[in-house]
Amino acid sequence: MAINQTTLKEFILIGFSAYPHVQTFLFGVFFCLYILTLAGNLTIMGLTWVDRSLHTPMYLFLSALSFSETCYTLTIIPRMLVDLLNNDRHISVAGCGLQMCFFLGLGGTNCIILTLMGYDRFLAICNPLRYPLLMTNVACGQLVASAWAGGFLISLIETALIFRVSFCIPNLIRHFFCHMRAVVRLSCIDSDLTEFIVTLMSVSGLLGTFLLISLTYVFILSSVLKIPSAEGKQKAFSTCASHLTVVIIHFGFASIVYLKPEASGGDDTLIAVPYTVITPFLSPIIFSLRNKDMKAAFRKVMRKTIVLKK
């Protein structure tokens, strides 16, 4: 049977239009969070760059995560802020595909980098003698490059699967960005199989990286418990505390978005806010406030700045 379809050239993002009376308030809140997120990530990248004491694998991975999260927020939040103050929420089909590709790619990259950070802590605690040989700066660079390649490989496949078909009217995306579930539902053909495949790929990547991180912490916990002194145990745990906290927040919010049953109802727009706005905001704060080396580097840079001004 032929399908009556119209080749669409653009979508309309519904966003937060269902809450017209609080859009200005939401703009103020999200704008402040975004500025603080950028400031936090740029501070981490800047300190890692200028302070040679932070030129270690742990902080190189942290800097890579900050850069990836900065790009991740740039993909979504500026457009969302404009739409909160603007009634024209049109986005071209090509622009929508590009946004989705970068959102999925950078989200996957963040998950892989968090996994690499867990692997780094595993080597440092469980194999301290071989750690300097295995985790060199060159090896770190190669691992980060692999994280970007892996994240965007999955992203390109998912985006290609979704945009290989035509889309039908109504062209309303019930979200504040081009989320894959919201877009695939606008397909002119039966989208159940496509939605199942892309959701399966995303969930597999999410659960796969989380299970790898969990496995590394099983080995880390086993090694730490063998340390005889309480001070040694506390020092080992302190090097993992920030990473573990961010992992719990990141994968906890992500699981709400991707593991939410289709028939459970609820507003997907509001559900996505913690994962797209809150997580990137909390991540640099947790890594900075709970890290003595980072705070020491910040004080050192501030002292140098004050001396230069005098």
C-alpha positions in Angstrom: 0.0 0.0 0.0 1.4 3.4 -1.0 2.0 5.8 1.8 0.9 9.4 1.5 4.0 11.3 2.5 5.5 14.7 2.2 9.3 15.2 2.0 10.0 17.5 4.9 12.8 20.1 4.9 12.5 21.2 8.5 11.2 20.2 11.9 9.7 22.3 14.7 11.1 21.8 18.3 8.2 21.9 20.8 10.7 22.2 23.7 9.3 23.9 26.8 6.4 25.5 25.0 4.0 23.4 27.1 5.2 25.6 30.0 4.8 29.1 28.6 4.6 30.9 32.0 8.0 29.6 33.2 10.1 29.8 30.1 11.8 33.1 31.1 12.5 31.6 34.5 13.9 28.4 32.9 16.1 30.5 30.6 17.6 32.3 33.6 18.3 29.0 35.5 19.7 27.1 32.5 21.8 30.1 31.4 23.4 30.4 34.8 24.1 26.6 34.9 25.6 26.8 31.4 27.9 29.6 32.2 29.1 27.8 35.4 29.5 24.6 33.4 31.7 26.3 30.8 33.7 28.1 33.6 34.3 24.8 35.4 35.4 22.8 32.4 37.6 25.6 31.0 39.2 26.0 34.4 40.0 22.3 34.5 41.5 22.3 31.0 43.4 25.5 31.7 44.9 24.3 34.9 45.9 21.0 33.4 47.6 22.9 30.5 49.6 25.4 32.6 50.5 23.3 35.7 53.2 20.7 34.9 52.4 18.8 38.1 49.0 17.9 36.5 50.6 16.4 33.4 49.7 12.9 34.5 47.4 10.4 33.0 44.6 11.0 35.5 44.4 14.7 34.8 44.9 14.3 31.0 41.9 12.0 31.0 40.0 14.6 33.2 41.0 17.4 30.8 39.8 15.2 27.8 36.5 14.7 29.6 36.1 18.4 30.3 36.7 19.2 26.6 34.2 16.5 25.5 31.6 17.7 27.9 32.1 21.3 26.8 31.5 20.3 23.2 28.5 18.2 24.4 26.8 21.2 26.0 27.6 23.4 23.0 25.6 21.0 20.9 22.4 21.4 22.8 22.2 24.2 25.4 22.8 27.4 23.3 20.0 26.3 20.9 17.7 25.5 23.8 18.3 28.9 25.4 17.5 30.7 22.1 14.3 28.7 21.8 13.2 29.6 25.3 13.0 33.2 24.2 12.0 32.7 20.6 8.8 31.5 19.1 10.5 30.4 15.9 11.8 26.9 16.8 12.3 25.6 13.2 15.3 23.4 12.5 16.3 21.9 9.2 16.3 18.2 8.7 20.1 18.4 8.0 20.7 20.5 11.1 18.6 18.1 13.1 20.7 15.1 11.9 23.9 17.0 12.6 22.8 17.9 16.2 21.8 14.3 16.8 25.0 12.9 15.5 27.1 15.2 17.7 24.9 14.6 20.8 25.1 10.8 20.5 28.8 10.9 19.5 29.9 13.1 22.4 27.6 11.3 24.9 29.3 8.0 23.9 32.7 9.6 24.1 32.0 10.8 27.6 31.0 7.3 28.6 34.2 5.8 27.1 36.4 8.4 28.7 34.8 7.7 32.1 35.6 4.0 31.5 39.2 4.9 30.7 39.5 6.9 33.9 38.3 3.8 35.8 40.9 1.7 34.0 43.6 4.3 34.8 42.7 4.1 38.5 42.7 0.3 38.2 46.2 0.2 36.9 47.5 2.8 39.4 46.2 0.9 42.4 46.3 -2.8 41.3 49.5 -2.6 39.2 51.5 0.3 40.6 54.9 -1.0 39.4 53.8 -1.4 35.8 51.7 1.7 35.7 54.4 4.2 34.5 55.2 1.8 31.6 51.6 1.1 30.6 50.0 4.5 31.0 52.3 6.9 29.2 51.2 10.2 27.8 51.3 8.7 24.3 49.1 5.8 25.4 46.7 8.3 27.0 46.4 10.2 23.7 45.8 7.0 21.8 43.1 5.9 24.3 41.3 9.3 24.1 41.4 9.2 20.3 39.9 5.7 20.4 37.2 7.0 22.7 36.2 9.7 20.2 36.4 7.3 17.3 34.2 4.7 19.1 31.7 7.3 20.3 31.2 8.8 16.8 31.2 5.4 15.0 28.1 4.3 17.0 26.6 7.8 16.5 27.0 7.8 12.7 25.4 4.3 12.5 22.4 5.4 14.7 21.9 8.7 12.9 22.2 7.1 9.4 19.5 4.5 10.5 17.1 7.2 11.6 17.5 9.6 8.7 17.6 7.0 5.9 13.8 7.4 5.5 11.4 10.2 4.8 9.5 12.0 7.5 5.8 12.9 7.5 3.6 15.7 8.7 3.2 16.7 11.5 6.8 17.7 11.8 6.7 18.4 15.5 9.6 17.1 17.6 8.3 16.8 21.2 11.6 17.7 22.7 14.0 20.7 23.1 16.6 19.0 20.8 16.7 16.3 18.2 16.4 13.4 20.5 16.5 10.1 18.6 13.2 8.7 20.0 11.3 11.9 19.3 12.6 12.1 15.7 12.2 8.4 14.7 8.5 8.6 15.6 8.0 11.1 12.7 9.1 8.5 10.1 6.6 7.8 7.3 7.0 4.1 7.7 6.7 1.8 10.7 9.5 3.0 12.9 9.3 0.3 15.6 12.2 -1.7 14.3 14.4 1.3 13.8 13.6 2.6 17.2 14.4 -0.8 18.7 17.8 -1.0 17.0 19.0 2.5 17.9 17.7 2.1 21.4 19.4 -1.3 21.7 22.7 0.2 20.5 22.5 3.1 22.9 21.5 0.9 25.9 24.3 -1.6 25.0 26.9 1.1 24.9 25.6 2.6 28.2 25.4 -0.7 30.1 28.6 -2.0 28.5 30.7 0.9 29.7 29.0 0.9 33.1 29.7 -2.8 33.6 33.4 -2.3 32.7 33.7 0.5 35.2 32.0 -1.7 37.8 34.4 -4.5 37.1 37.4 -2.3 37.5 36.1 -1.1 40.9 35.6 -4.7 42.0 39.3 -5.3 41.4 40.2 -1.9 43.0 38.2 -2.7 46.1 39.8 -6.1 46.4 43.3 -4.5 46.2 42.5 -1.7 48.6 41.2 -4.1 51.2 44.6 -5.8 51.2 46.4 -2.6 52.1 47.5 -3.0 55.8 47.3 0.6 56.9 44.1 2.6 57.3 45.9 5.7 55.9 46.9 3.8 52.8 43.3 2.6 52.2 42.0 6.1 52.7 44.5 7.5 50.2 43.6 4.9 47.6 39.9 5.5 48.1 40.3 9.3 47.9 41.8 9.0 44.4 38.7 7.2 43.2 36.0 9.1 45.1 35.4 11.9 42.6 35.4 9.6 39.6 33.0 7.2 41.2 30.6 10.0 42.2 30.5 11.4 38.7 30.0 7.8 37.3 27.0 7.3 39.5 25.4 10.6 38.6 26.2 10.3 34.8 25.0 6.8 34.4 22.1 7.2 36.8 20.6 10.1 34.9 21.4 8.5 31.5 19.6 5.3 32.6 16.5 7.3 33.3 16.5 8.6 29.7 17.4 5.4 27.8 16.0 2.7 30.1 12.6 4.4 30.5 9.9 2.0 29.2 8.0 3.4 26.2 4.7 2.8 27.9 5.6 4.4 31.2 4.4 7.9 30.1 5.9 11.1 31.5 7.4 14.1 29.9 10.6 13.2 28.0 11.5 16.8 27.8 11.8 17.2 31.6 13.3 13.8 32.0 16.2 14.8 29.7 17.1 17.9 31.6 19.2 16.2 34.3 21.3 14.3 31.7 21.8 17.2 29.4 22.1 20.1 31.8 22.6 19.0 35.4 25.3 16.3 34.8 27.7 18.5 32.8 27.2 21.2 35.5 28.0 18.8 38.4 30.9 17.0 36.9 33.6 19.8 37.0 32.4 20.9 40.4 32.9 17.4 41.8 36.3 16.8 40.2 37.5 20.3 41.4 36.2 20.5 44.9 37.2 17.0 45.9 40.7 17.2 44.4 43.6 18.5 46.4 45.9 18.7 43.4 43.4 20.7 41.4 42.8 23.2 44.2 46.5 23.5 44.9 47.1 24.2 41.2 44.3 26.8 41.2 45.8 28.6 44.2 49.3 28.5 42.5 47.9 30.1 39.3 46.1 32.8 41.3 49.2 33.7 43.2 51.2 34.0 40.0 48.4 36.2 38.5 48.4 38.5 41.5 52.2 38.8 41.5 52.2 39.7 37.8 49.5 42.4 38.3 51.7 44.0 41.0 
